[in-house]
Amino acid sequence: MRIHVVEDERQLARHIAQALNRRGHTTTSLFDGAEALKAAIEHPPDLIVLDLSLPGLDGLSVLA
């Protein structure tokens, strides 16, 4: 499964991605809302783990 991990705290994003990778998933870590929205449109993942309080575009705006 391809998963985007969207989290502005890089260490937390790394821990989440590592846990998912250990379970056999492919992850992409993204650190701000605008970057996450662009990536979701250009390369739609199977799942997005989305932080709500992001710099730039907040998580609810990305979700909308």
One Martini backbone bead per residue (centre of mass of N, CA, C, O) as a GRO file, in nm:
protein
   64
    1MET     BB    1   0.098   0.036   0.022
    2ARG     BB    2   0.042   0.376  -0.039
    3ILE     BB    3   0.182   0.632   0.183
    4HIS     BB    4   0.105   0.942   0.326
    5VAL     BB    5   0.305   1.141   0.545
    6VAL     BB    6   0.160   1.417   0.727
    7GLU     BB    7   0.421   1.595   0.902
    8ASP     BB    8   0.599   1.858   1.064
    9GLU     BB    9   0.727   1.647   1.251
   10ARG     BB   10   0.993   1.472   1.155
   11GLN     BB   11   1.026   1.252   1.372
   12LEU     BB   12   0.736   1.150   1.365
   13ALA     BB   13   0.728   1.082   1.066
   14ARG     BB   14   0.956   0.872   1.080
   15HIS     BB   15   0.817   0.675   1.277
   16ILE     BB   16   0.568   0.617   1.110
   17ALA     BB   17   0.712   0.521   0.852
   18GLN     BB   18   0.869   0.287   0.980
   19ALA     BB   19   0.625   0.125   1.076
   20LEU     BB   20   0.501   0.090   0.792
   21ASN     BB   21   0.747  -0.040   0.653
   22ARG     BB   22   0.755  -0.296   0.839
   23ARG     BB   23   0.458  -0.372   0.705
   24GLY     BB   24   0.513  -0.313   0.373
   25HIS     BB   25   0.504  -0.019   0.315
   26THR     BB   26   0.484   0.277   0.122
   27THR     BB   27   0.649   0.588   0.183
   28THR     BB   28   0.568   0.943   0.217
   29SER     BB   29   0.712   1.240   0.327
   30LEU     BB   30   0.537   1.528   0.454
   31PHE     BB   31   0.549   1.891   0.584
   32ASP     BB   32   0.311   2.031   0.412
   33GLY     BB   33   0.012   2.115   0.274
   34ALA     BB   34   0.091   2.190  -0.018
   35GLU     BB   35   0.265   1.941  -0.070
   36ALA     BB   36   0.041   1.732  -0.015
   37LEU     BB   37  -0.160   1.818  -0.232
   38LYS     BB   38   0.022   1.782  -0.477
   39ALA     BB   39   0.089   1.480  -0.429
   40ALA     BB   40  -0.208   1.374  -0.432
   41ILE     BB   41  -0.261   1.460  -0.728
   42GLU     BB   42  -0.004   1.338  -0.881
   43HIS     BB   43   0.018   1.085  -0.642
   44PRO     BB   44  -0.201   0.880  -0.552
   45PRO     BB   45  -0.279   0.730  -0.273
   46ASP     BB   46  -0.422   0.496  -0.057
   47LEU     BB   47  -0.307   0.675   0.191
   48ILE     BB   48  -0.355   0.930   0.457
   49VAL     BB   49  -0.151   1.078   0.700
   50LEU     BB   50  -0.306   1.358   0.876
   51ASP     BB   51  -0.231   1.654   0.982
   52LEU     BB   52  -0.399   1.946   1.094
   53SER     BB   53  -0.132   2.113   1.189
   54LEU     BB   54  -0.007   2.303   0.933
   55PRO     BB   55   0.183   2.450   0.728
   56GLY     BB   56   0.004   2.667   0.549
   57LEU     BB   57  -0.187   2.417   0.492
   58ASP     BB   58  -0.424   2.271   0.643
   59GLY     BB   59  -0.560   1.960   0.682
   60LEU     BB   60  -0.858   2.038   0.611
   61SER     BB   61  -0.788   2.169   0.338
   62VAL     BB   62  -0.665   1.922   0.210
   63LEU     BB   63  -0.916   1.742   0.238
   64ALA     BB   64  -1.109   1.936   0.068
   0.00000   0.00000   0.00000
